[in-house]
Amino acid sequence: MHLAAAAYPLTAFHHFDDFAAHLGHWVAEAAAKGADLLVFPEYGAMELASLGGRAVSENLEAALHEVARHKPAVDALHLELAARHGVHILGASGPVFDGPRPVNRATLYAPGGILGHQDKQIMTRFERETWNVVAGRGLTAFDTDLGRIGVVICYDSEFPLLARALVEQGAEILLAPSCTDSLAGFTRVRVGSMARALENQCIVAHSPTVGLCDFCSAVDENVGAAAIYGPPDRGFPPTGILAEGALNTPGWTIAEISLEAIREVRRDGGVLNHAHWPEQHDRLAGA
């Protein structure tokens, strides 16, 4: 299959139809290049705050509510695009109010419907100290026609036990959408994604926001490069990098991936990180 990770710049819109046409262009471009699974970044949905005008999009709290109110229309649009192009799409994450404060939610769409959603588990300092976006509960590995897929949103990718919980549920592909405002922040997610691919002997797709956004203060600066990683082992590049875009350059990064290659490296790789993971517990216990 072919996996596509977006390096996605946020755009201001006057009408939802403008957003729909914009997203439709991105999805059509990836599908035309043969992509089966498309990954959009963390907080890419914040561009919808522009629909409320500057006074709304520049206000941290108002922007959350403006984006959240469009979620039903966003779901309908993604479902239509997934069905039209015959692709799976991890939509750009954004705020959803399941309680008094929003979670940061990414939804997985298939040609036949919504497969589910993943809420971010561990919040950054900005989310918890300034924005008051709260952690969701639970990690789900999604059964799809493309394989079993897990999602580790941005900061979550830097915590190995979260990814491991998804891998223990059978995930062979992890999707890591991100939104980082500095090279250091991007590097943390990049290193985390590569480490998760190494230790779990799996595929990790990293999709970041990129560029300046002058209309929404929550996501005003964005640094990143899209990439798709695997374990640096048999059947994979020695760097572990299957494909990588240029820093801060919008567009799709696409790689062909093989579930059989993942299963083979887990069975007979030069190292067996996936199989040997439990030995850590034995060593720590003094066994």
C-alpha positions as CSV (number, residue, x, y, z in Angstrom):
1,M,0.0,0.0,0.0
2,H,1.0,3.6,-0.2
3,L,1.0,5.9,2.8
4,A,0.9,9.7,2.5
5,A,1.8,12.2,5.2
6,A,0.9,15.9,4.7
7,A,3.2,18.8,5.6
8,Y,0.2,21.1,5.9
9,P,0.0,24.9,6.0
10,L,-3.0,26.5,7.7
11,T,-5.2,28.6,5.4
12,A,-7.9,31.2,6.2
13,F,-11.3,30.8,4.7
14,H,-14.4,33.0,4.4
15,H,-16.8,30.1,3.8
16,F,-16.9,26.4,4.6
17,D,-17.3,25.7,0.9
18,D,-13.9,27.2,0.4
19,F,-12.4,24.9,3.0
20,A,-14.2,21.9,1.4
21,A,-12.7,22.7,-2.0
22,H,-9.3,23.2,-0.5
23,L,-9.4,19.9,1.4
24,G,-10.8,18.2,-1.7
25,H,-7.8,19.3,-3.7
26,W,-5.3,17.9,-1.1
27,V,-7.1,14.5,-1.0
28,A,-7.4,14.3,-4.8
29,E,-3.7,15.0,-5.2
30,A,-2.7,12.3,-2.8
31,A,-5.1,9.8,-4.3
32,A,-3.9,10.6,-7.8
33,K,-0.4,9.7,-6.6
34,G,-1.6,6.3,-5.5
35,A,-2.1,6.9,-1.8
36,D,-4.3,4.5,0.1
37,L,-3.9,6.1,3.6
38,L,-3.7,9.9,4.1
39,V,-2.5,11.5,7.3
40,F,-3.2,15.2,8.2
41,P,-1.6,16.9,11.1
42,E,-2.5,17.8,14.7
43,Y,-4.5,21.0,15.0
44,G,-4.8,21.4,11.3
45,A,-8.5,21.9,12.0
46,M,-7.7,25.2,13.7
47,E,-7.8,26.9,10.3
48,L,-11.5,26.6,10.6
49,A,-11.4,29.3,13.3
50,S,-11.0,31.7,10.4
51,L,-14.7,31.2,9.6
52,G,-15.6,33.2,12.7
53,G,-13.5,36.2,11.6
54,R,-10.4,37.7,13.1
55,A,-11.9,38.5,16.5
56,V,-12.8,34.9,17.0
57,S,-9.7,33.2,15.4
58,E,-7.3,35.4,17.4
59,N,-9.0,34.6,20.7
60,L,-7.8,31.3,22.2
61,E,-11.1,30.3,23.8
62,A,-13.3,31.5,21.0
63,A,-11.2,29.7,18.4
64,L,-11.7,26.4,20.2
65,H,-15.5,26.8,20.1
66,E,-15.6,28.0,16.5
67,V,-13.6,25.0,15.3
68,A,-15.6,22.5,17.4
69,R,-19.0,23.7,16.0
70,H,-17.9,22.6,12.5
71,K,-17.1,19.0,13.4
72,P,-20.3,17.5,12.0
73,A,-19.7,19.2,8.6
74,V,-16.0,18.2,8.7
75,D,-17.0,14.6,9.3
76,A,-19.4,14.6,6.4
77,L,-16.9,16.2,4.1
78,H,-14.1,13.6,5.0
79,L,-16.6,10.7,4.6
80,E,-17.5,12.0,1.1
81,L,-13.9,12.4,0.1
82,A,-12.9,9.0,1.5
83,A,-15.7,7.3,-0.4
84,R,-15.1,9.2,-3.7
85,H,-11.4,8.4,-3.8
86,G,-11.5,5.0,-2.1
87,V,-9.0,6.1,0.6
88,H,-8.6,6.1,4.3
89,I,-8.0,9.5,5.9
90,L,-6.8,10.5,9.4
91,G,-8.3,13.9,9.5
92,A,-6.5,16.9,11.0
93,S,-7.1,16.9,14.7
94,G,-9.0,19.6,16.5
95,P,-11.0,20.5,19.6
96,V,-14.1,18.5,20.5
97,F,-16.2,19.3,23.6
98,D,-17.2,16.0,25.2
99,G,-17.3,17.8,28.5
100,P,-16.7,21.3,29.9
101,R,-13.3,21.4,28.3
102,P,-12.2,20.2,24.9
103,V,-10.1,17.2,24.0
104,N,-7.8,17.2,21.0
105,R,-9.3,14.6,18.7
106,A,-8.2,13.0,15.4
107,T,-10.9,11.0,13.5
108,L,-10.1,8.1,11.2
109,Y,-12.3,7.9,8.1
110,A,-12.7,4.9,5.7
111,P,-14.6,4.7,2.4
112,G,-17.4,3.0,4.2
113,G,-17.7,5.2,7.3
114,I,-16.0,6.5,10.4
115,L,-13.8,3.9,12.0
116,G,-13.4,5.8,15.3
117,H,-11.3,8.5,16.8
118,Q,-8.2,9.0,19.0
119,D,-7.9,11.7,21.6
120,K,-4.5,13.0,22.6
121,Q,-3.4,11.4,25.9
122,I,-0.7,13.6,27.3
123,M,-1.0,17.4,27.0
124,T,1.8,19.8,26.4
125,R,2.5,22.7,28.8
126,F,0.6,25.1,26.4
127,E,-2.4,22.9,26.3
128,R,-2.6,22.3,30.0
129,E,-1.4,25.6,31.4
130,T,-2.7,28.2,28.9
131,W,-5.3,26.7,26.5
132,N,-7.0,24.3,28.9
133,V,-7.3,21.5,26.4
134,V,-7.6,18.3,28.4
135,A,-6.4,14.7,27.9
136,G,-8.7,12.1,26.4
137,R,-9.1,8.6,27.8
138,G,-8.1,5.3,26.1
139,L,-6.0,4.1,23.2
140,T,-7.5,2.2,20.3
141,A,-5.9,0.3,17.5
142,F,-8.3,0.5,14.6
143,D,-9.0,-2.5,12.4
144,T,-9.0,-1.4,8.8
145,D,-8.8,-3.0,5.3
146,L,-5.2,-1.7,5.3
147,G,-4.1,-3.3,8.6
148,R,-4.3,-2.4,12.2
149,I,-3.5,1.3,12.8
150,G,-2.8,3.3,16.0
151,V,-2.5,7.1,16.5
152,V,-0.1,8.9,18.7
153,I,-0.8,12.6,18.5
154,C,2.3,14.8,18.7
155,Y,3.6,14.8,22.3
156,D,2.1,11.3,22.7
157,S,4.7,10.0,20.2
158,E,7.4,10.9,22.7
159,F,6.1,8.4,25.3
160,P,7.0,4.8,24.5
161,L,4.5,3.1,26.6
162,L,1.6,4.7,24.7
163,A,2.8,3.4,21.4
164,R,3.6,0.0,22.9
165,A,0.0,-0.3,24.2
166,L,-1.2,0.2,20.6
167,V,1.3,-2.3,19.3
168,E,0.2,-4.8,21.9
169,Q,-3.3,-4.4,20.5
170,G,-1.9,-5.4,17.1
171,A,-1.0,-2.1,15.5
172,E,1.6,-2.4,12.7
173,I,1.2,1.2,11.6
174,L,1.3,4.2,13.9
175,L,0.2,7.7,12.7
176,A,1.9,10.7,14.4
177,P,0.2,14.0,13.5
178,S,1.9,17.0,15.0
179,C,1.9,20.7,15.5
180,T,5.1,22.3,16.7
181,D,6.2,25.9,16.7
182,S,10.0,25.4,16.7
183,L,12.7,23.2,15.3
184,A,13.3,21.8,18.7
185,G,9.6,20.8,19.1
186,F,9.6,19.2,15.6
187,T,12.8,17.3,16.4
188,R,11.3,15.9,19.6
189,V,8.4,14.4,17.6
190,R,10.7,13.3,14.8
191,V,13.0,11.5,17.2
192,G,10.1,10.0,19.1
193,S,8.5,8.7,15.9
194,M,11.8,7.2,14.7
195,A,12.3,5.6,18.2
196,R,8.8,4.1,18.2
197,A,9.4,2.6,14.7
198,L,12.7,1.1,15.9
199,E,11.5,-0.4,19.2
200,N,8.2,-1.7,17.9
201,Q,9.5,-2.7,14.5
202,C,6.6,-0.9,12.8
203,I,5.8,1.9,10.4
204,V,5.3,5.5,11.8
205,A,4.0,8.3,9.6
206,H,4.7,11.8,10.8
207,S,2.5,14.6,9.5
208,P,3.2,18.2,10.7
209,T,1.7,21.6,10.3
210,V,4.1,24.0,8.5
211,G,4.5,27.7,8.0
212,L,3.2,30.9,9.6
213,C,-0.5,31.4,10.4
214,D,-1.3,35.0,11.1
215,F,-5.0,34.6,11.9
216,C,-5.0,32.1,14.8
217,S,-2.7,32.8,17.7
218,A,-2.8,29.2,19.0
219,V,-1.0,27.9,15.9
220,D,0.8,31.0,14.7
221,E,4.2,29.4,14.0
222,N,4.6,25.9,12.6
223,V,7.8,24.0,11.9
224,G,8.2,20.5,10.4
225,A,8.7,18.1,7.6
226,A,6.5,15.1,6.8
227,A,8.1,11.7,6.9
228,I,7.5,8.0,7.0
229,Y,9.7,5.8,9.1
230,G,10.4,2.1,9.6
231,P,12.9,0.1,11.6
232,P,16.5,0.4,10.4
233,D,16.7,-3.3,9.8
234,R,16.3,-6.0,7.1
235,G,13.8,-5.1,4.4
236,F,14.0,-1.4,5.3
237,P,16.4,1.5,4.6
238,P,19.5,1.5,6.9
239,T,18.4,5.0,8.1
240,G,14.9,3.8,8.9
241,I,13.6,6.7,6.7
242,L,11.3,5.4,4.0
243,A,10.4,8.9,2.8
244,E,11.0,12.4,4.1
245,G,10.0,15.8,2.8
246,A,12.0,19.1,3.0
247,L,11.7,21.2,6.1
248,N,8.7,23.6,6.1
249,T,7.8,22.7,2.5
250,P,4.0,22.1,2.0
251,G,2.9,18.9,0.3
252,W,2.6,15.2,0.5
253,T,5.4,12.8,1.3
254,I,4.5,9.3,0.1
255,A,6.0,5.9,0.7
256,E,5.1,2.4,-0.3
257,I,4.9,0.2,2.8
258,S,4.5,-3.6,3.3
259,L,2.8,-5.2,6.2
260,E,4.6,-8.4,5.3
261,A,7.9,-6.6,5.6
262,I,6.9,-5.5,9.1
263,R,5.9,-9.1,10.1
264,E,9.1,-10.5,8.6
265,V,11.4,-8.1,10.4
266,R,9.6,-8.8,13.7
267,R,10.1,-12.5,13.0
268,D,13.7,-12.5,11.7
269,G,15.3,-9.1,11.9
270,G,18.9,-8.4,12.7
271,V,17.5,-7.5,16.1
272,L,14.2,-8.4,17.6
273,N,13.1,-5.3,19.6
274,H,9.4,-6.1,19.3
275,A,9.8,-9.6,20.6
276,H,12.4,-8.7,23.3
277,W,10.4,-5.8,24.8
278,P,9.1,-7.8,27.8
279,E,12.7,-8.6,28.9
280,Q,13.0,-5.1,30.1
281,H,10.5,-5.9,32.8
282,D,12.4,-9.0,33.8
283,R,15.7,-7.1,34.1
284,L,14.0,-4.3,36.2
285,A,12.5,-6.9,38.4
286,G,15.9,-8.5,39.0
287,A,14.9,-11.8,37.2
